[in-house]
């Protein structure tokens, strides 16, 4: 809704752009009182739980969901095996209730297991689908995975330039013979192996999950993977053409705040949100009282944490707590919930996850313990721009922004105050309320829930303050404040001096949001 209002305001000349101030952190606030910064808990949509009706005992691996532009239908693909990656298709009118989608002309290698079986990546593993918004190669759907030794060994034998050629010729097939591979599709339902789709390097060969997002500022595709096979940290690698790549850069790893027990990161799905990007970081909790008896600890639970970035280059981890908490035993997702698709639709973000009742490494033992399905696709949703929010610790709370150069006569709030109240005022730099724009003069929001509530006063507007330096103050009780919308430039001290001297101020590279 707020984007519609922004468009209308643009057409009427009220303001030319709209920025979003979310509450990933408190950097744009100068003062606050009695507030709590809260990581929003996504709501599970029970009707969205899906298991394959023809293969109820199968795992539901990497569910990838999108809305088809031509038909308006929601579509989902997922694999019922880790390897060989065996892709099935489903369809839905609302993105909640699913049924298998037959694709008669899709003929997987090795034969079709069911009408909705669309592809088999023989001797390989896939990952989550990347919706490439540029698609200069003609393939808007991409998937980054790996090929197993059974396939790579034959390739190595036949190609003298292959990195494994000499070993294959002298010693035969080896477990470590694995190659990164890319699958591509024009419609998400018909897939093929991309020639020259190796996204890894000779000395960097992680296994899935591998995700990708588009960084709009420099038209770059950013891959999120791990530093190596079994190395549970996070690496970023960049490309513009999927042929020439930057060097992998180590980005996130457990640090000095991760003292509750060993954790590891498996991958990170990223969504463009507000002024930047939100990452959902797969977090493996593998602490155990039993000594490690293999390369690394293999058993444990899976949930996720949030990470945030204003520029798509640098991500910082949030509050280090589960974003989607595990469900109670024996519900789906009682041991693992792995978010695989983030979709913004209407006023919400939908999160589609792979889930298991068995812990990582113990999925098969869980399957043997019951006749019920132990793996399912789960659906959660969170408010748009609502990954974090502010709430009062008791009765009224108050926040005050840093000084901003107001560039439009409209400010709006994303707020849930179904049983509460929100008030606002505009002050000068020294926090003195401006006549007609005080708390007492405002038209408060009471007992209402609004995605984009344009703030107003009884007899005054903001028009006279466009181009002026002001602060916004908000006080609220029994309300969740998710974001502020408007057009502004948060000034620094030099800006203030220039403005006081009647000069214009340049745009700043760090004026984000």
N, C-alpha and C positions, 0 to 999 in steps of 0.2 A: 504493500500500500504506500509506503513512504516514497518509493520510486515514482509512483503515479503522481503523487503530490509534487515531487520535485520537478517532474515534467510540466505539470500545470503551472507551477510557479515560474518555470523558465519561460513558458509561453506568454505569461502575463507580465514578465519583467520584474517579478518580486526578487528572485535571486538567480544567478547564472549557474551555480553549481551547488552540490551538497556534499559535505564531508560527514564522516561518521567518527564520533568519539566513543569507542567502546571502553570497557573497564578491564582490559587485560592487565593493566597496572594503573598506578595513580600518578603517572608522570605529568599529566596536564592539570592536576589539581594543586592549588597552593595551600588549601586548608580543608580539613574535614573534622567532623565531630560526631561521635556515636555511630559510626558506620562500620560495617563488616564487608570485606571483599569476599564474595562467595563464588565458587565454581559451580555452575548450574548443573543440576542432576537431570540427564535426559530421561524422558518418559518412555517406557516400553509400550509398544503397541502390540498387544497380545494377538490381535487378528492378523498381524503380519508375520507370525511365526510360520515357517514353511519347511517341510521335508519333502523329498521327492517321493510321490505316491507309488512309483514303480520300483524304486530302490530305497525303501525305508531304512535299511540298515547301513546305507552308504554315508560317507562324510559329505558335508556340504561345503566345499572348499572354494574360497575366494569369490563369493557372490558379487557380481558386478551389475549395477542397475542403471538404466537411463530411460528417458522418455523419448520415444520415436517421434520425430518431427512430422513424418508423413501421415502416420495413422493416429497419432495422439495416444497410442497405447504405451504402457510401461513394459519394458522388457528386462529380463534378467538372464544372465548366463552364470554357470557355476560348474565346478568339476566334482564328480562323485569319487574321484581318486586323486591322491597326491601325485602318483606316477604309475602308469602313463596318464597324463592329464586328459581326462575324459569329460568333455564339455557338453552340458545339457542346457536347454533353453526353456524359459517360462515367460508367461505374459500375464498382464493385469490391467484392468481398467483404471484402477486408482493407486497402483503402486503398493497396495497393502495385501489384498487377497490374490493369490497366484494360482495358476494352473499350467501344466506343461504346454509348451508351444511346439507343435509338429512343424518340422522344416523338411519336407519331402526331398527337395533337391540337394540337401546337404548329405554327402556320402563320406563318412569318416573312414580313415584307413583301418582295415581289419574288419569292417562291417558295422552295421548300425545296430546298436543295442536296444533302441526304442525309437519311436517316431520323433521324439524331441532331442535325440542324440545328434549333435551337429558337428563335432570334431574330436579326433583323438590325436594328441601329440605323442606319437609313439616314442618310447625311450626318452621322455622329457617331462618337465614340470613347468607349469605356467605360473601366473600371478594375477594381480588385479588388473582390470582393463583401464588403460589411459585414453580418455577422450581428447584427442589432439585437436585443438581449436584452429590450428593453421592447416594441417593436413596437406602440405605442399606436395607430398608424394602420392596423394589420392587415397590415403588410408586414414580415416578419422579414428579408427579403433586400433589400438596397439596393446600388446601384452609382452612383458619382458620375463623370460624364463631361462631354463637351461636344458641341455641335452645330456643324457646319461652316457656312460662308457660304451654301452652296447651300440650306440649310433656313432659316437666319436671315434671309437677304435677303427671302424671301417673307413671313416673319413681320413684318419691319420695315416693309415696304410696306403691309401690311394694318392695322398698329396705329399710330395717330398718337402714342401715348405711348411707343412703343419707342425706346430710346436711339439706335438707328441709323436711325430713320424719315426724318429730314430728309436725311441723306446718301444713303440708298437712293433717295429720291425724286428728288434732284437729280443724283446721280453714278452710280447703279447699284450693282451688287454689288462689294464690296471684300473683300480677303483678311482684314482684321481683324474682319470681322463674324462674331463667334463668341459663343455663349452657353453658360453652364454648365447642365447638365441632370442629372436624377436618374432612374434606372430603378429600378423596384420589382417585387417578386415575392412571392407567398405561399409558394411551394414551391421556388424556385430554378430552376425549369424553364420557367415561363411568365412572361414579362416584359412590362412596358408602360412607356411614358414617363409620369412623374408630372407632373400639372398643377401649376404653380407650384413646380417643383423646382429653381429657380435658386439654387445655394448660393454663388455669387460676388457681387461688387458691381460697380458701374459702373467703379470704378477698380482692381479686383483681379480679374484674369481668367487664372489659370494653366491650363495644359493638364494632362492626366493624366500620371503616376499620382496618384490621390487615394485615400487610405485613411482609415479611421475606426476609432476604438475607443471603448469605453464606460468612463467614469470612474465607478466605483461610489460613491465618497464623496459626490458631489452629483448623481448620476443624470444625468450630462451626456454627450452624444455629442461626441467631439472629432475634428475633421477635420484630417488632415495633408496639406498641399499645398505649393505654392511661391508666392513673392511675385508672380510674373507669368510670362508666356509666355517661356520660355527663361531665366528667372532661377533659377539653381541654388542656392537656399537653401531653408530649411524654415520654413513658417508653420503655426500652429495656429489653428483657428477652432471655436467651441463653440456648441452648441444643445441644447435639450431637446425640441423639437417639429419640427425641420427646417423651421420657418417663420421663427422669430425667431432671429437669429444674433448672436454677439458680433463685435466688430471683429477682423479677422485680426491676429495678433500674430507678428512675426518672432521665430523661436525658435533656430534653429541655422544657422550659416554657417561656411565655412572661416575658420580663425583663425590665431593666431601659431604654432601647432604644425604647421600644414600647409605645410611648407617643402620637401617632396620634389618638388613639382610641382603644377600646377593641378589641383584636384579640384572637383567640383560635386555637390550633393545633389538627387536627383530625387524622392524620397518616402520615407516611413517607415511600415512596417507595425508594429503594436504588439500585444503579447501581455500579458495579465494573468499575472503570475508572482510567486510567493512574496509578499513584503510590498508589491510595487509593480508596475512595468511594465517590460517589456523592448522596446526598439525596434530593428528591423533597418533601418538607414539605407542606401538605395540610393546608392552612391558611384560617380560617373563620373570616370574617370581619363583626362583629355584632354590631357596634356602632349604636345607635338609639336615636332620640329625644323623643321617647315614653318610659315611664317607663317599667321596666321588670314586666310582669304579670304572670310568671311561674317560675319553678325552676331556669332557666337561660334564657338568651336572645336566642331566637330560630330562629330569622329571620336575614338574611344577605347574603352577596355575598361570593363566594369561589374562591380563586386563589391559588397560591403556591409560596413558596420561596425555595431558594437553601441552602443546608447545605453540609459541606465537612468534610471528615475524612481521615487522612493518615493511620490509623491503624484499622478502623472498630470498635473501642472501644469508641472513643470520637469524637462527631460531633460538629462543630461550625457553626453557621448560617452565611450566606454571607452578602450581601448588604441590606438585609431586604426590598427588593422591589419585586414586582410580577415577577416570572420567565416567566410564560405565561400570558400575560395581557388579561383581558376580552375583548370580541369583542363588537362592537357597537350594540345597540338595533336596529332591532329585530333579529340579526343574532344568530345562534347557539353559545352558550357559552357567551351570553351577561350578565349572572348572575352567572353562576358557570362553572368552568373548573377544573376537578379533575383528575390529571394524575394517571393512574392505571397500565400502563405497560411501561417499558423502555427497548428497544431492540437495541443492537449495531449490525449494519449490514453494511458491506463495510466501507465507509468513514464517516458514520453518525450514530447518535443515534436517533431512532424514539420514539416518545412519544405518546402513545394512551391514550386518556382521555375520561372520562364520562363528558358530558356537559348538562346544562339545561338553558332554557330561563327564568325560574322562580327562584327567590332567594330560599335559603335554608328555608324550611318550607312553601314556597308559590308555590311549583311546580304545585299543582293541580289548583290553581287559574290562573296560566299562561296557563295551558292546556285548561281551560274553555274560555279563551279570544281569542282563534284562532282555526281554523280548521287545521292549519299546525302542523307538529311535533314540539314539544318543547324540546325534548331530542335527542341527537345524540352522536355517537362516533366521536371524532375529532382526527386528526393526525397532529402532528408538528414534525419538525426535526431540529437537531442542529449538527454542525460539530463534528466529533469524537475528543475527548480531547478538545472540544471548548466551554465548559460552561462559561468560563471567557476568556477575551483576553485583550491585551494591544493595545492601539492606540495612535497616535500622537495627541497632542492638537492643532497643527497647521502644521508647516512644519516639519523638521526633529526632531525626538525624539531619545533618547539614553538610553540604559540600560547596566549595568555592573554586572556580577555575582560575588558572593563571590569566594574566592580561591577554586579551585578544583584540585584534583589529577586526571589527565586525564588517563583513563584506556583503551581507544580505540582511533584509528586514524580517527574516523568518528563522526561528529556532524551534526544534521539535524534540520530543522525548519518546523513547521506547520504554514503556513502563507498565508494570502490573500492579494496580492499586485497587483491586476488586473490593477490598474492605478497608481501604486506607485513604490517605490524602497526600497530595503533592502541591507545593507552592514554590514560587520562584521570584527572583528580583534581579535587576541589573544595577551594578554599582560602577563607580569610577575606579581608577587604578588603586586609590587609597581606601577602597571598600565603602565609600559613602553611597548610599542608595540614591538613584537618580529620581527626581520628582516624577510621580505618576507611574513609576516602574518598580515600586517596592513590593514586598510580600503582601502588605495590606491592600495594595492596588490591583493585585493579580486576580485572574479568574481561575481559582484552583481546580485541580482535577480531583474528584472524589468518587470513590466506589466505581472505578472504571478500569478497564484493561485496554491499552492502546499501543499499537505498533508504531504509530507516528502521530503523536498528539502535538499540534502546533500551539505553543504557549502564547497566552494573550493576557492583556490587562483591561481593566474596566473602561478606561477612557483615553489610553495612549497606545501608540504603536512604536516599533523600533525604527521606523523610517528615518527619523532625524539623527539616529546614531550610526547609520551606515557610514563607514569610513572613519569612525571614532574608535578609540581604545576603551574597552569596557571589561568587566568581569560578569560572569553569570553565577548566581548563587541559587541553589535548590535545597529546600528542606522538605522532608517527607517522613511519614510514619506508616507502618504496616504496608510497605510497598517494596517492590523489587525494581530497581532502576538499571536498565540494560544498556542504553546508549543515548547519546545526544546527537542530533542532526542539525546541520546548518552549513553556512559558508563563512570561514574565518581564517585568520592568520595569527597563530600564537606568536607574539612578538618576543624578541629579546631586548636587552637594555639599549643596544645601539638603535634598534628600530624605534624605540620610544623616544630617544633623543632626536632622531630624524623627524618623526611625526610632530614633536613639540616645536621643531624649527620650521614646520610647514613643508617638509620634504616628503616625497614618496619613498616607500620601502620596497626593496627587491624581494622577489620570491626566494625562499631559503630551501636549500637542498634537504634539510631535515625537518621541514614544516609538514610533518606527517603525524597524525591525520590532519 
